[in-house]
Amino acid sequence: MRHLLYNMRKTDASDLHLKVGLPPIFRIGGHLQSPPGMEPLTGEDTERLLSEIIPPALRHRYDENGDLDFSTYQLVTSPGDSGGDLRNAKPDRFRCNIFRSGGAMHAAIRRVKPDIPTFESLHLPPVYKKLTDETFEGLVLVVGVTGCGKSTTLACMLERINQTRAENIITIEDPVEYQIHAQKSVVSQREIGTDVPTYAEALKYMVRQDPDVVFIGELRDHDTVLAAIQAAETGHLVFGSLHTADTMQCFGRIIEFFPQNEHAFIRHALANSLKAVCAQRLLPANKDVAGVSVVPATEVLLSNGTVREKIRDSEDEDIPAIINQSIHEGMRSFTHSLAELVETEMVNTHVALEYAPNREALASRLKGVEVKATTLVSRVR
């Protein structure tokens, strides 16, 4: 296991997949690949490898449920290093999901880099820093598909507050990924399964801990969404993540967690508390220009009177048009972001078109043709 984790660092892999019947697979620069010479794993192999890193106190959760999330620090050095070479070595942090499939143990392991990146190093647009610096209450959501960098972006936003404001920051994560060390702020990071048994328990006591800023790792059900909205309505600044492809879809996703008779109430509360939705996707980058292997394309919705009205009236389909009409306010669409990435040569044109929600609109934008907002609403792949 030490050898595999060392290879993650050596190749700058973001993820390691251990699956029975396949050799270890690394995600490098957004692409899955298996180094040559590695043999397929047996069930005994994965059990032996993963037993090295599963916390003994949590093993029963996997045995009972077939799933286990945890984070772990591991001293990652070359397998040939001697004890004397390890004195100044620092452990790496990994986020692990162990799961049962076909009766065997499998895993997806993500390496969490020790330093929280800056907005600039992540190539996030200036609106992210402005939003973080100027928002003191309400709900801020970062949305996207799995592996699009939501956790890293949120850690960056929280670290910015930690560096610049005296706030009491409480995070509820499953598991904790980035360690935020208190600077101007007071920081408490609670991990599900280690510090508190469930999200429900953590949320129950959260408001009694005098928070100014709250981070809920994932809005995953009725209780976490309701707690986030209620905390935002009572004057707290709440950050959360959600698995949706873009800003428009996040509202439907939230509403799905509630019964029909509560939809109007939740829409009204969401309209009042929401400050911004930031959606992102990671694209393969021109490394010589960007300095990194992937860069984010972003879509940002900021709350204003029109947005609040559309949320209350269940007119989510109008959100893309509002974004495109409000670029001057700091909002941005994926088309706008992709065009910027091409124009700055961070991303090749064919890559941008492949990831574009509306290829025709992007192609027209790149040709310098102004496209009407109504065209931008249609999301054609």
C-alpha positions as CSV (number, residue, x, y, z in Angstrom):
1,M,0.0,0.0,0.0
2,R,2.9,2.3,0.8
3,H,4.2,1.7,-2.7
4,L,0.9,2.6,-4.3
5,L,0.5,5.8,-2.3
6,Y,4.0,6.8,-3.1
7,N,3.3,6.4,-6.8
8,M,0.2,8.7,-6.4
9,R,2.5,11.4,-5.1
10,K,5.3,10.7,-7.7
11,T,2.9,10.8,-10.7
12,D,0.7,13.6,-9.1
13,A,-2.3,11.3,-9.4
14,S,-5.5,12.7,-7.9
15,D,-7.1,9.2,-7.3
16,L,-6.3,5.6,-6.9
17,H,-8.8,2.8,-7.7
18,L,-8.4,-0.7,-6.3
19,K,-10.8,-3.2,-7.9
20,V,-10.7,-6.9,-7.9
21,G,-9.8,-8.3,-11.3
22,L,-8.0,-5.2,-12.4
23,P,-4.5,-3.8,-11.7
24,P,-4.3,-0.6,-9.6
25,I,-5.6,2.3,-11.6
26,F,-4.5,5.9,-11.2
27,R,-6.3,9.1,-12.3
28,I,-3.6,11.4,-13.7
29,G,-4.5,14.7,-15.3
30,G,-8.2,13.6,-15.3
31,H,-7.5,10.3,-17.2
32,L,-7.6,6.8,-15.8
33,Q,-4.5,4.7,-16.4
34,S,-2.7,1.7,-15.0
35,P,1.1,1.8,-14.9
36,P,2.7,-1.0,-16.9
37,G,3.8,-4.2,-15.1
38,M,1.1,-4.1,-12.4
39,E,-0.9,-7.4,-12.1
40,P,-4.7,-7.7,-11.6
41,L,-5.7,-7.7,-7.9
42,T,-7.5,-10.6,-6.2
43,G,-10.0,-10.2,-3.4
44,E,-7.3,-11.3,-1.0
45,D,-5.0,-8.6,-2.4
46,T,-7.5,-5.7,-1.9
47,E,-8.4,-7.0,1.6
48,R,-4.8,-7.1,2.6
49,L,-3.9,-3.7,1.1
50,L,-6.9,-1.8,2.5
51,S,-6.6,-3.4,5.9
52,E,-3.3,-1.4,6.2
53,I,-5.2,1.9,6.2
54,I,-8.7,1.3,7.5
55,P,-9.0,2.6,11.1
56,P,-9.7,-0.4,13.3
57,A,-12.5,1.5,15.2
58,L,-14.4,2.0,11.9
59,R,-14.0,-1.5,10.4
60,H,-17.3,-2.6,11.8
61,R,-19.1,0.0,9.7
62,Y,-17.8,-1.6,6.5
63,D,-18.7,-5.1,7.7
64,E,-22.2,-4.0,8.6
65,N,-23.0,-1.6,5.7
66,G,-20.7,-2.5,2.9
67,D,-19.4,1.1,2.7
68,L,-17.0,3.2,4.6
69,D,-15.8,6.8,4.2
70,F,-12.8,8.0,6.2
71,S,-9.7,10.2,5.9
72,T,-6.3,9.1,6.9
73,Y,-2.7,10.4,7.2
74,Q,-0.1,8.1,5.8
75,L,3.7,8.6,5.7
76,V,4.3,8.3,1.9
77,T,7.9,7.7,1.0
78,S,9.8,5.6,-1.4
79,P,9.6,1.9,-0.3
80,G,13.4,1.8,-0.3
81,D,13.8,4.6,2.3
82,S,15.4,3.6,5.5
83,G,14.3,4.7,9.0
84,G,16.9,7.5,9.0
85,D,15.4,9.0,5.9
86,L,12.0,9.3,7.5
87,R,12.8,11.6,10.3
88,N,11.8,14.8,8.5
89,A,9.1,13.3,6.3
90,K,5.6,14.6,6.6
91,P,2.5,12.4,6.2
92,D,0.1,12.9,3.3
93,R,-3.7,13.0,3.7
94,F,-6.0,10.7,1.8
95,R,-9.8,10.6,1.5
96,C,-10.9,7.0,1.2
97,N,-14.1,5.3,0.2
98,I,-14.1,1.5,0.8
99,F,-17.0,-0.4,-0.7
100,R,-18.2,-4.0,-1.2
101,S,-19.0,-5.1,-4.7
102,G,-19.5,-8.7,-5.9
103,G,-18.7,-9.8,-2.3
104,A,-15.2,-8.3,-2.5
105,M,-13.6,-5.1,-1.1
106,H,-12.9,-2.3,-3.5
107,A,-11.7,1.3,-2.9
108,A,-11.5,4.8,-4.4
109,I,-8.7,6.8,-2.7
110,R,-8.1,10.5,-3.3
111,R,-4.9,12.3,-2.3
112,V,-5.6,15.6,-0.6
113,K,-2.7,17.9,-1.1
114,P,-1.5,19.4,2.2
115,D,-1.6,23.1,1.2
116,I,-4.9,24.8,0.6
117,P,-4.6,26.4,-2.9
118,T,-5.4,30.0,-3.6
119,F,-8.0,31.3,-6.0
120,E,-5.3,32.3,-8.4
121,S,-3.6,28.8,-8.4
122,L,-6.9,27.2,-9.1
123,H,-7.6,29.6,-12.0
124,L,-10.9,30.6,-10.5
125,P,-12.3,33.9,-11.7
126,P,-12.2,37.1,-9.5
127,V,-15.9,36.8,-8.6
128,Y,-15.1,33.9,-6.3
129,K,-12.7,36.0,-4.1
130,K,-15.1,39.0,-4.2
131,L,-18.0,36.7,-3.2
132,T,-16.0,35.3,-0.3
133,D,-14.8,38.7,0.9
134,E,-18.2,40.5,0.7
135,T,-20.6,37.8,1.9
136,F,-21.3,37.7,5.7
137,E,-24.6,35.7,5.8
138,G,-26.7,33.6,3.6
139,L,-26.2,30.4,1.6
140,V,-23.4,29.8,-0.9
141,L,-23.4,26.6,-2.9
142,V,-20.7,25.0,-5.0
143,V,-22.1,22.5,-7.4
144,G,-20.8,20.0,-10.0
145,V,-20.3,16.4,-10.8
146,T,-18.1,14.1,-8.7
147,G,-14.4,14.9,-9.1
148,C,-14.9,18.5,-10.4
149,G,-13.0,20.1,-7.5
150,K,-15.9,21.3,-5.3
151,S,-14.1,20.4,-2.1
152,T,-10.9,22.2,-3.1
153,T,-12.8,25.3,-4.1
154,L,-14.7,25.4,-0.8
155,A,-11.5,24.9,1.2
156,C,-10.0,27.8,-0.7
157,M,-13.1,30.0,0.2
158,L,-13.0,29.0,3.9
159,E,-9.2,29.5,4.1
160,R,-9.7,33.0,2.6
161,I,-12.1,33.8,5.4
162,N,-9.8,32.2,8.0
163,Q,-6.9,34.5,6.8
164,T,-8.8,37.7,6.6
165,R,-11.7,37.7,9.2
166,A,-12.2,36.9,12.9
167,E,-15.0,34.4,12.6
168,N,-16.0,31.2,14.3
169,I,-15.9,28.6,11.5
170,I,-17.5,25.1,12.0
171,T,-17.3,22.5,9.4
172,I,-19.2,19.2,9.2
173,E,-17.5,16.8,6.8
174,D,-17.6,13.1,5.8
175,P,-14.7,12.9,5.9
176,V,-12.6,15.9,6.6
177,E,-10.4,16.6,3.6
178,Y,-8.3,19.8,3.9
179,Q,-7.1,20.7,7.4
180,I,-7.8,24.4,8.1
181,H,-5.4,25.7,10.7
182,A,-6.8,28.7,12.7
183,Q,-5.3,32.1,11.8
184,K,-7.6,35.1,12.3
185,S,-10.6,32.8,12.8
186,V,-11.4,30.0,15.2
187,V,-11.9,26.7,13.3
188,S,-13.6,23.5,14.4
189,Q,-13.7,20.6,11.9
190,R,-16.0,17.8,12.8
191,E,-15.8,14.5,11.0
192,I,-18.7,12.1,10.7
193,G,-18.0,8.8,12.2
194,T,-15.1,10.1,14.3
195,D,-16.2,13.2,16.1
196,V,-19.9,12.9,15.7
197,P,-22.0,9.8,14.6
198,T,-24.2,11.4,12.0
199,Y,-24.9,14.6,10.1
200,A,-28.2,14.8,12.0
201,E,-26.4,14.9,15.3
202,A,-23.8,17.4,14.2
203,L,-26.5,19.7,12.7
204,K,-28.6,19.4,15.8
205,Y,-25.9,21.0,18.0
206,M,-24.3,23.2,15.4
207,V,-26.2,26.4,16.2
208,R,-25.4,26.0,19.9
209,Q,-21.7,26.3,19.1
210,D,-21.9,30.1,18.3
211,P,-20.8,29.8,14.6
212,D,-20.4,32.7,12.2
213,V,-19.5,30.5,9.2
214,V,-20.7,26.9,8.7
215,F,-19.6,24.4,6.1
216,I,-21.8,21.4,5.5
217,G,-19.7,19.0,3.4
218,E,-22.6,17.7,1.2
219,L,-26.2,18.6,1.1
220,R,-27.4,15.1,0.7
221,D,-30.9,14.8,2.1
222,H,-33.9,16.6,3.6
223,D,-32.2,17.3,7.0
224,T,-28.9,18.7,5.7
225,V,-30.7,21.0,3.2
226,L,-33.2,22.2,5.8
227,A,-30.4,22.9,8.4
228,A,-28.4,24.8,5.8
229,I,-31.3,27.0,4.8
230,Q,-32.4,27.6,8.4
231,A,-28.8,28.5,9.5
232,A,-28.5,30.9,6.5
233,E,-31.9,32.5,7.4
234,T,-30.8,33.2,11.0
235,G,-27.7,35.2,10.0
236,H,-25.0,32.7,9.5
237,L,-22.8,32.3,6.4
238,V,-23.3,28.8,5.2
239,F,-21.3,27.0,2.5
240,G,-22.3,23.7,1.0
241,S,-21.8,21.4,-2.0
242,L,-24.3,19.6,-4.2
243,H,-24.1,17.1,-7.0
244,T,-25.7,18.8,-10.0
245,A,-24.3,19.6,-13.4
246,D,-25.1,23.4,-13.4
247,T,-26.7,26.2,-11.5
248,M,-30.2,25.7,-13.0
249,Q,-30.4,22.0,-12.0
250,C,-29.4,22.7,-8.4
251,F,-32.9,24.1,-7.5
252,G,-34.7,21.0,-8.8
253,R,-32.3,18.8,-6.9
254,I,-32.9,20.6,-3.6
255,I,-36.7,20.5,-4.1
256,E,-36.5,16.7,-4.7
257,F,-35.6,16.3,-1.0
258,F,-38.9,17.6,0.2
259,P,-42.5,16.4,-0.2
260,Q,-44.8,18.2,-2.6
261,N,-46.7,20.1,0.1
262,E,-43.3,21.7,1.3
263,H,-42.1,22.8,-2.1
264,A,-43.5,26.4,-2.0
265,F,-42.1,26.9,1.5
266,I,-38.6,25.7,0.6
267,R,-38.6,27.8,-2.6
268,H,-39.5,30.9,-0.6
269,A,-36.9,30.1,2.1
270,L,-34.2,29.4,-0.6
271,A,-35.0,32.6,-2.5
272,N,-34.5,34.6,0.7
273,S,-31.3,32.9,1.9
274,L,-29.4,32.1,-1.3
275,K,-26.4,34.4,-2.1
276,A,-24.8,32.5,-4.9
277,V,-24.4,29.2,-6.8
278,C,-21.0,28.4,-8.3
279,A,-20.9,25.5,-10.7
280,Q,-17.7,24.1,-12.2
281,R,-16.3,21.4,-14.5
282,L,-12.6,20.4,-14.9
283,L,-11.1,20.4,-18.3
284,P,-7.8,19.1,-19.6
285,A,-5.5,22.1,-19.8
286,N,-2.6,23.2,-22.0
287,K,-0.1,22.5,-19.2
288,D,2.6,24.7,-20.8
289,V,0.3,27.8,-20.5
290,A,-1.8,26.9,-17.4
291,G,1.0,25.3,-15.4
292,V,-1.5,22.6,-14.3
293,S,-3.1,19.6,-16.0
294,V,-6.7,20.6,-15.5
295,V,-8.5,24.0,-15.2
296,P,-12.1,24.8,-14.2
297,A,-14.8,26.1,-16.4
298,T,-17.2,28.0,-14.2
299,E,-20.8,29.2,-14.1
300,V,-21.8,31.7,-11.4
301,L,-25.3,32.7,-10.4
302,L,-25.6,35.7,-7.9
303,S,-28.8,36.4,-6.1
304,N,-30.7,39.5,-7.1
305,G,-34.4,40.5,-7.3
306,T,-35.0,38.7,-10.6
307,V,-33.3,35.5,-9.5
308,R,-35.2,35.4,-6.2
309,E,-38.5,35.8,-8.1
310,K,-37.6,33.0,-10.5
311,I,-36.8,30.7,-7.6
312,R,-40.0,31.4,-5.8
313,D,-42.1,31.0,-9.0
314,S,-40.4,27.7,-10.0
315,E,-39.1,29.2,-13.2
316,D,-35.6,27.7,-13.0
317,E,-35.5,27.3,-16.8
318,D,-35.0,31.1,-17.0
319,I,-31.8,31.0,-14.9
320,P,-29.4,30.6,-17.9
321,A,-30.8,33.6,-19.7
322,I,-30.6,35.7,-16.5
323,I,-26.9,34.7,-16.1
324,N,-26.1,35.8,-19.7
325,Q,-27.8,39.1,-19.3
326,S,-26.0,39.8,-16.0
327,I,-22.3,39.3,-16.9
328,H,-21.7,43.0,-15.8
329,E,-22.8,42.0,-12.3
330,G,-20.2,39.3,-12.0
331,M,-22.3,36.4,-13.2
332,R,-20.9,34.1,-15.7
333,S,-22.0,31.2,-17.9
334,F,-20.1,28.1,-18.9
335,T,-20.0,29.5,-22.5
336,H,-18.5,32.7,-21.3
337,S,-15.9,30.8,-19.2
338,L,-15.0,28.3,-21.9
339,A,-14.5,31.2,-24.4
340,E,-12.1,32.9,-21.9
341,L,-10.2,29.6,-21.5
342,V,-9.7,29.3,-25.2
343,E,-8.9,33.0,-25.7
344,T,-6.1,32.7,-23.0
345,E,-4.9,29.5,-24.6
346,M,-5.4,27.5,-21.4
347,V,-7.6,25.1,-23.2
348,N,-7.7,23.9,-26.8
349,T,-10.7,24.8,-28.9
350,H,-11.7,21.2,-29.5
351,V,-11.6,20.5,-25.8
352,A,-13.8,23.5,-25.0
353,L,-16.4,22.4,-27.6
354,E,-16.4,18.9,-26.2
355,Y,-17.3,20.2,-22.7
356,A,-19.6,23.0,-23.9
357,P,-23.3,22.8,-22.8
358,N,-24.1,24.6,-26.0
359,R,-21.5,24.0,-28.7
360,E,-23.2,26.3,-31.2
361,A,-23.2,29.2,-28.8
362,L,-19.6,28.7,-27.9
363,A,-18.5,28.3,-31.6
364,S,-20.3,31.6,-32.4
365,R,-18.7,33.3,-29.4
366,L,-15.3,32.2,-30.5
367,K,-16.0,33.6,-34.0
368,G,-16.9,36.9,-32.4
369,V,-20.6,36.6,-33.2
370,E,-22.9,37.9,-30.5
371,V,-25.6,35.3,-29.7
372,K,-28.9,36.3,-28.2
373,A,-29.7,35.1,-24.7
374,T,-32.6,33.0,-25.9
375,T,-30.2,30.9,-27.9
376,L,-28.0,30.5,-24.9
377,V,-30.9,29.0,-22.9
378,S,-31.0,25.9,-25.1
379,R,-28.5,23.4,-23.8
380,V,-27.5,21.3,-26.7
381,R,-24.6,18.9,-26.4
